[in-house]
């Protein structure tokens, strides 16, 4: 389990999340609700540089995201 933060709205809005699956190209994120999370955002992961993400799919409390550059 990796704790992370979804950031959007020019940094004014932050949503805590848990990374459930992670690969170089994307991740499955668990959130309290997907409501109001935009189609693209930055993902902040401790000890990593911020990653810009695009939502590939949504479920009730999960998001599948694609990284705009490889995760490292």
N, CA, C and O atoms as CSV, one atom per row, in Angstrom:
chain,resi,resn,atom,element,x,y,z
A,1,UNK,N,N,0.843,-1.177,0.000
A,1,UNK,CA,C,0.000,0.000,0.000
A,1,UNK,C,C,0.890,1.242,0.000
A,1,UNK,O,O,1.791,1.373,0.829
A,2,UNK,N,N,0.627,2.142,-0.932
A,2,UNK,CA,C,1.381,3.385,-1.032
A,2,UNK,C,C,0.393,4.537,-0.909
A,2,UNK,O,O,-0.562,4.621,-1.681
A,3,UNK,N,N,0.614,5.416,0.046
A,3,UNK,CA,C,-0.226,6.594,0.200
A,3,UNK,C,C,0.251,7.675,-0.755
A,3,UNK,O,O,1.455,7.873,-0.920
A,4,UNK,N,N,-0.687,8.377,-1.386
A,4,UNK,CA,C,-0.348,9.429,-2.331
A,4,UNK,C,C,-1.413,10.517,-2.268
A,4,UNK,O,O,-2.390,10.406,-1.528
A,5,UNK,N,N,-1.209,11.570,-3.056
A,5,UNK,CA,C,-2.144,12.688,-3.084
A,5,UNK,C,C,-2.427,13.087,-4.517
A,5,UNK,O,O,-1.504,13.274,-5.311
A,6,UNK,N,N,-3.700,13.217,-4.850
A,6,UNK,CA,C,-4.147,13.738,-6.144
A,6,UNK,C,C,-4.258,15.246,-5.987
A,6,UNK,O,O,-4.892,15.733,-5.051
A,7,UNK,N,N,-3.638,15.989,-6.909
A,7,UNK,CA,C,-3.640,17.450,-6.830
A,7,UNK,C,C,-4.159,18.022,-8.138
A,7,UNK,O,O,-3.715,17.627,-9.216
A,8,UNK,N,N,-5.111,18.964,-8.041
A,8,UNK,CA,C,-5.636,19.632,-9.235
A,8,UNK,C,C,-6.128,21.020,-8.858
A,8,UNK,O,O,-5.990,21.448,-7.712
A,9,UNK,N,N,-6.694,21.712,-9.818
A,9,UNK,CA,C,-7.197,23.072,-9.595
A,9,UNK,C,C,-6.048,23.995,-9.195
A,9,UNK,O,O,-6.140,24.746,-8.223
A,10,UNK,N,N,-4.958,23.920,-9.975
A,10,UNK,CA,C,-3.757,24.738,-9.734
A,10,UNK,C,C,-3.205,24.559,-8.321
A,10,UNK,O,O,-2.691,25.504,-7.724
A,11,UNK,N,N,-3.314,23.346,-7.795
A,11,UNK,CA,C,-2.772,23.040,-6.479
A,11,UNK,C,C,-3.700,23.356,-5.320
A,11,UNK,O,O,-3.364,23.081,-4.168
A,12,UNK,N,N,-4.872,23.935,-5.607
A,12,UNK,CA,C,-5.800,24.316,-4.542
A,12,UNK,C,C,-6.596,23.142,-3.981
A,12,UNK,O,O,-7.089,23.210,-2.856
A,13,UNK,N,N,-6.725,22.063,-4.757
A,13,UNK,CA,C,-7.511,20.913,-4.303
A,13,UNK,C,C,-6.626,19.690,-4.200
A,13,UNK,O,O,-5.882,19.361,-5.124
A,14,UNK,N,N,-6.717,19.015,-3.052
A,14,UNK,CA,C,-5.927,17.807,-2.804
A,14,UNK,C,C,-6.849,16.708,-2.300
A,14,UNK,O,O,-7.724,16.945,-1.467
A,15,UNK,N,N,-6.640,15.500,-2.817
A,15,UNK,CA,C,-7.440,14.344,-2.423
A,15,UNK,C,C,-6.481,13.215,-2.071
A,15,UNK,O,O,-5.655,12.823,-2.895
A,16,UNK,N,N,-6.582,12.696,-0.869
A,16,UNK,CA,C,-5.753,11.562,-0.468
A,16,UNK,C,C,-6.190,10.309,-1.220
A,16,UNK,O,O,-7.375,10.118,-1.495
A,17,UNK,N,N,-5.226,9.466,-1.544
A,17,UNK,CA,C,-5.531,8.215,-2.225
A,17,UNK,C,C,-4.531,7.143,-1.820
A,17,UNK,O,O,-3.505,7.421,-1.198
A,18,UNK,N,N,-4.860,5.913,-2.190
A,18,UNK,CA,C,-3.972,4.776,-1.973
A,18,UNK,C,C,-3.684,4.169,-3.339
A,18,UNK,O,O,-4.607,3.904,-4.109
A,19,UNK,N,N,-2.419,3.949,-3.641
A,19,UNK,CA,C,-2.040,3.286,-4.883
A,19,UNK,C,C,-2.149,1.787,-4.645
A,19,UNK,O,O,-1.423,1.229,-3.823
A,20,UNK,N,N,-3.056,1.139,-5.364
A,20,UNK,CA,C,-3.280,-0.299,-5.204
A,20,UNK,C,C,-2.429,-1.125,-6.161
A,20,UNK,O,O,-1.939,-2.191,-5.789
A,21,UNK,N,N,-2.252,-0.650,-7.369
A,21,UNK,CA,C,-1.378,-1.295,-8.364
A,21,UNK,C,C,-0.559,-0.197,-9.011
A,21,UNK,O,O,-1.044,0.918,-9.199
A,22,UNK,N,N,0.686,-0.513,-9.352
A,22,UNK,CA,C,1.579,0.486,-9.926
A,22,UNK,C,C,2.446,-0.161,-10.988
A,22,UNK,O,O,2.998,-1.241,-10.779
A,23,UNK,N,N,2.565,0.507,-12.137
A,23,UNK,CA,C,3.487,0.076,-13.186
A,23,UNK,C,C,4.160,1.323,-13.735
A,23,UNK,O,O,3.831,2.434,-13.320
A,24,UNK,N,N,5.092,1.156,-14.655
A,24,UNK,CA,C,5.747,2.317,-15.258
A,24,UNK,C,C,4.754,3.194,-16.016
A,24,UNK,O,O,4.953,4.404,-16.126
A,25,UNK,N,N,3.678,2.584,-16.543
A,25,UNK,CA,C,2.752,3.331,-17.387
A,25,UNK,C,C,1.497,3.832,-16.718
A,25,UNK,O,O,0.783,4.655,-17.291
A,26,UNK,N,N,1.200,3.349,-15.492
A,26,UNK,CA,C,-0.026,3.788,-14.859
A,26,UNK,C,C,-0.239,3.175,-13.495
A,26,UNK,O,O,0.644,2.515,-12.946
A,27,UNK,N,N,-1.444,3.406,-12.946
A,27,UNK,CA,C,-1.736,2.922,-11.597
A,27,UNK,C,C,-3.237,2.771,-11.409
A,27,UNK,O,O,-4.046,3.334,-12.147
A,28,UNK,N,N,-3.573,1.990,-10.392
A,28,UNK,CA,C,-4.965,1.894,-9.919
A,28,UNK,C,C,-4.990,2.581,-8.564
A,28,UNK,O,O,-4.291,2.176,-7.635
A,29,UNK,N,N,-5.810,3.633,-8.461
A,29,UNK,CA,C,-5.888,4.433,-7.250
A,29,UNK,C,C,-7.209,4.197,-6.540
A,29,UNK,O,O,-8.255,4.095,-7.182
A,30,UNK,N,N,-7.165,4.110,-5.231
A,30,UNK,CA,C,-8.378,4.007,-4.426
A,30,UNK,C,C,-8.601,5.349,-3.734
A,30,UNK,O,O,-7.689,5.896,-3.114
A,31,UNK,N,N,-9.816,5.871,-3.844
A,31,UNK,CA,C,-10.187,7.158,-3.245
A,31,UNK,C,C,-11.508,6.993,-2.490
A,31,UNK,O,O,-12.192,5.981,-2.644
A,32,UNK,N,N,-11.860,7.977,-1.684
A,32,UNK,CA,C,-13.143,7.931,-0.980
A,32,UNK,C,C,-14.299,7.985,-1.974
A,32,UNK,O,O,-15.300,7.288,-1.806
A,33,UNK,N,N,-14.163,8.809,-3.004
A,33,UNK,CA,C,-15.142,8.903,-4.087
A,33,UNK,C,C,-14.457,9.506,-5.310
A,33,UNK,O,O,-13.569,10.349,-5.177
A,34,UNK,N,N,-14.867,9.077,-6.490
A,34,UNK,CA,C,-14.287,9.628,-7.713
A,34,UNK,C,C,-14.974,10.925,-8.125
A,34,UNK,O,O,-14.530,11.605,-9.050
A,35,UNK,N,N,-16.060,11.261,-7.433
A,35,UNK,CA,C,-16.802,12.480,-7.748
A,35,UNK,C,C,-15.897,13.704,-7.629
A,35,UNK,O,O,-15.148,13.844,-6.662
A,36,UNK,N,N,-15.977,14.576,-8.612
A,36,UNK,CA,C,-15.240,15.843,-8.669
A,36,UNK,C,C,-13.752,15.702,-8.990
A,36,UNK,O,O,-13.045,16.709,-9.019
A,37,UNK,N,N,-13.257,14.496,-9.230
A,37,UNK,CA,C,-11.859,14.349,-9.655
A,37,UNK,C,C,-11.831,14.534,-11.167
A,37,UNK,O,O,-12.541,13.832,-11.886
A,38,UNK,N,N,-11.018,15.472,-11.663
A,38,UNK,CA,C,-11.010,15.776,-13.098
A,38,UNK,C,C,-10.358,14.682,-13.936
A,38,UNK,O,O,-9.797,13.724,-13.403
A,39,UNK,N,N,-10.439,14.837,-15.239
A,39,UNK,CA,C,-9.892,13.863,-16.188
A,39,UNK,C,C,-8.359,13.803,-16.148
A,39,UNK,O,O,-7.769,12.776,-16.481
A,40,UNK,N,N,-7.725,14.894,-15.745
A,40,UNK,CA,C,-6.264,14.885,-15.606
A,40,UNK,C,C,-5.876,15.634,-14.334
A,40,UNK,O,O,-6.561,16.568,-13.915
A,41,UNK,N,N,-4.772,15.212,-13.730
A,41,UNK,CA,C,-4.314,15.788,-12.464
A,41,UNK,C,C,-2.872,15.373,-12.232
A,41,UNK,O,O,-2.316,14.568,-12.981
A,42,UNK,N,N,-2.270,15.931,-11.186
A,42,UNK,CA,C,-0.933,15.526,-10.763
A,42,UNK,C,C,-1.060,14.559,-9.594
A,42,UNK,O,O,-1.915,14.728,-8.725
A,43,UNK,N,N,-0.203,13.546,-9.580
A,43,UNK,CA,C,-0.158,12.577,-8.497
A,43,UNK,C,C,1.150,12.784,-7.738
A,43,UNK,O,O,2.236,12.692,-8.310
A,44,UNK,N,N,1.028,13.066,-6.440
A,44,UNK,CA,C,2.203,13.254,-5.588
A,44,UNK,C,C,2.418,11.996,-4.765
A,44,UNK,O,O,1.554,11.579,-3.993
A,45,UNK,N,N,3.584,11.405,-4.946
A,45,UNK,CA,C,3.963,10.185,-4.232
A,45,UNK,C,C,5.229,10.505,-3.442
A,45,UNK,O,O,6.187,11.026,-4.014
A,46,UNK,N,N,5.258,10.208,-2.149
A,46,UNK,CA,C,6.453,10.490,-1.357
A,46,UNK,C,C,7.725,9.918,-2.003
A,46,UNK,O,O,7.738,8.788,-2.492
A,47,UNK,N,N,8.766,10.709,-1.990
A,47,UNK,CA,C,10.093,10.349,-2.506
A,47,UNK,C,C,10.131,10.158,-4.022
A,47,UNK,O,O,11.055,9.530,-4.539
A,48,UNK,N,N,9.146,10.687,-4.736
A,48,UNK,CA,C,9.121,10.654,-6.200
A,48,UNK,C,C,8.732,12.034,-6.704
A,48,UNK,O,O,8.101,12.812,-5.989
A,49,UNK,N,N,9.107,12.325,-7.922
A,49,UNK,CA,C,8.688,13.598,-8.505
A,49,UNK,C,C,7.204,13.513,-8.860
A,49,UNK,O,O,6.694,12.415,-9.084
A,50,UNK,N,N,6.503,14.639,-8.915
A,50,UNK,CA,C,5.078,14.611,-9.276
A,50,UNK,C,C,4.886,14.020,-10.671
A,50,UNK,O,O,5.720,14.208,-11.556
A,51,UNK,N,N,3.783,13.309,-10.855
A,51,UNK,CA,C,3.462,12.715,-12.153
A,51,UNK,C,C,2.122,13.227,-12.633
A,51,UNK,O,O,1.135,13.207,-11.898
A,52,UNK,N,N,2.094,13.689,-13.877
A,52,UNK,CA,C,0.836,14.119,-14.466
A,52,UNK,C,C,0.113,12.869,-14.970
A,52,UNK,O,O,0.705,12.037,-15.657
A,53,UNK,N,N,-1.168,12.744,-14.624
A,53,UNK,CA,C,-1.948,11.550,-14.949
A,53,UNK,C,C,-3.190,11.911,-15.756
A,53,UNK,O,O,-3.725,13.016,-15.663
A,54,UNK,N,N,-3.625,10.940,-16.550
A,54,UNK,CA,C,-4.894,11.037,-17.275
A,54,UNK,C,C,-5.733,9.837,-16.856
A,54,UNK,O,O,-5.240,8.709,-16.822
A,55,UNK,N,N,-7.004,10.083,-16.536
A,55,UNK,CA,C,-7.885,9.008,-16.097
A,55,UNK,C,C,-8.266,8.135,-17.294
A,55,UNK,O,O,-8.753,8.640,-18.305
A,56,UNK,N,N,-8.044,6.830,-17.176
A,56,UNK,CA,C,-8.402,5.870,-18.221
A,56,UNK,C,C,-9.762,5.240,-17.940
A,56,UNK,O,O,-10.519,4.953,-18.868
A,57,UNK,N,N,-10.078,5.024,-16.651
A,57,UNK,CA,C,-11.370,4.461,-16.269
A,57,UNK,C,C,-11.698,4.877,-14.845
A,57,UNK,O,O,-10.820,5.261,-14.073
A,58,UNK,N,N,-12.986,4.793,-14.512
A,58,UNK,CA,C,-13.481,5.141,-13.181
A,58,UNK,C,C,-14.436,4.064,-12.690
A,58,UNK,O,O,-15.183,3.477,-13.473
A,59,UNK,N,N,-14.407,3.815,-11.409
A,59,UNK,CA,C,-15.394,2.978,-10.727
A,59,UNK,C,C,-15.846,3.780,-9.510
A,59,UNK,O,O,-15.467,4.942,-9.365
A,60,UNK,N,N,-16.633,3.193,-8.656
A,60,UNK,CA,C,-17.199,3.914,-7.521
A,60,UNK,C,C,-16.127,4.575,-6.651
A,60,UNK,O,O,-16.239,5.753,-6.311
A,61,UNK,N,N,-15.087,3.814,-6.291
A,61,UNK,CA,C,-14.036,4.337,-5.416
A,61,UNK,C,C,-12.640,4.074,-5.970
A,61,UNK,O,O,-11.663,4.070,-5.222
A,62,UNK,N,N,-12.545,3.855,-7.286
A,62,UNK,CA,C,-11.241,3.589,-7.900
A,62,UNK,C,C,-11.096,4.350,-9.206
A,62,UNK,O,O,-12.069,4.638,-9.902
A,63,UNK,N,N,-9.853,4.661,-9.507
A,63,UNK,CA,C,-9.485,5.285,-10.775
A,63,UNK,C,C,-8.351,4.487,-11.387
A,63,UNK,O,O,-7.430,4.072,-10.684
A,64,UNK,N,N,-8.410,4.272,-12.677
A,64,UNK,CA,C,-7.271,3.751,-13.409
A,64,UNK,C,C,-6.654,4.929,-14.139
A,64,UNK,O,O,-7.344,5.619,-14.890
A,65,UNK,N,N,-5.376,5.172,-13.934
A,65,UNK,CA,C,-4.731,6.335,-14.554
A,65,UNK,C,C,-3.538,5.910,-15.395
A,65,UNK,O,O,-2.881,4.905,-15.124
A,66,UNK,N,N,-3.281,6.702,-16.417
A,66,UNK,CA,C,-2.092,6.544,-17.260
A,66,UNK,C,C,-1.152,7.707,-16.948
A,66,UNK,O,O,-1.572,8.863,-16.908
A,67,UNK,N,N,0.122,7.389,-16.729
A,67,UNK,CA,C,1.117,8.429,-16.517
A,67,UNK,C,C,1.488,9.055,-17.851
A,67,UNK,O,O,1.604,8.359,-18.859
A,68,UNK,N,N,1.672,10.357,-17.857
A,68,UNK,CA,C,2.053,11.046,-19.092
A,68,UNK,C,C,3.532,10.887,-19.386
A,68,UNK,O,O,3.978,11.193,-20.491
A,69,UNK,N,N,4.302,10.412,-18.410
A,69,UNK,CA,C,5.702,9.997,-18.590
A,69,UNK,C,C,5.917,8.814,-17.653
A,69,UNK,O,O,5.198,8.691,-16.661
A,70,UNK,N,N,6.878,7.944,-17.933
A,70,UNK,CA,C,7.074,6.747,-17.099
A,70,UNK,C,C,7.290,7.092,-15.617
A,70,UNK,O,O,7.913,8.102,-15.289
A,71,UNK,N,N,6.773,6.250,-14.743
A,71,UNK,CA,C,6.951,6.418,-13.301
A,71,UNK,C,C,8.325,5.925,-12.920
A,71,UNK,O,O,8.729,4.830,-13.311
A,72,UNK,N,N,9.044,6.724,-12.159
A,72,UNK,CA,C,10.352,6.278,-11.647
A,72,UNK,C,C,10.745,7.054,-10.428
A,72,UNK,O,O,11.812,6.817,-9.863
